[in-house]
Amino acid sequence: MRSVTDKIDYGNLMHRAMRGLIQEVLSGVAKDGLPGEHHFFITFDTMHPDVEIADWLSDRFPGDMTVVIQHWFADLTVTDEGFTITLNFGDNPETLYIPYDSIQTFVDPSVEFGLRFESQHEAKIEEIPEAPMEEMVGPDDEDPHERKEAQVVSLDQFRK
């Protein structure tokens, strides 16, 4: 039986769900390639203990790095913990291993979609103002042709 102080950890549940979404998207790309105009900007923490990148890349990007998965990539392998991909850095192919836990942002600008993951240590709960359901705006309420900026889901408001 749960005590009154037990709480549902929505922050971690959201993180798992969003990382599962990234895994599912990348699995589809590994199997069938990038559909249409889809492409991804993925920013990750190069200092994460499980990230595997060439020394010259970690020296050049000490902190975070954004990779683009678009025109040329090879050997995309997706697992439950992360993915391995070979990307071209100025005619120099390099293989990277990026665990989902190291990802800070995942953006697909072709459809104005993005996810942002805040670190556990920097995350704070923000109060979400209550509004009647009819005042809340959802994706169906917006004209996709009028939007200029990508939609980014920030999970920091759900964490303690």
Secondary structure as UniProt FT lines:
FT   TURN            4..5
FT   HELIX           10..32
FT   TURN            36..37
FT   STRAND          40..45
FT   TURN            46..47
FT   TURN            49..50
FT   HELIX           55..60
FT   STRAND          64..69
FT   STRAND          74..78
FT   STRAND          82..88
FT   STRAND          93..99
FT   HELIX           100..102
FT   STRAND          103..108
FT   HELIX           109..111
FT   STRAND          113..116
FT   TURN            120..122
FT   HELIX           133..135
FT   HELIX           139..141
FT   TURN            144..146
FT   STRAND          151..154
FT   HELIX           156..158
//
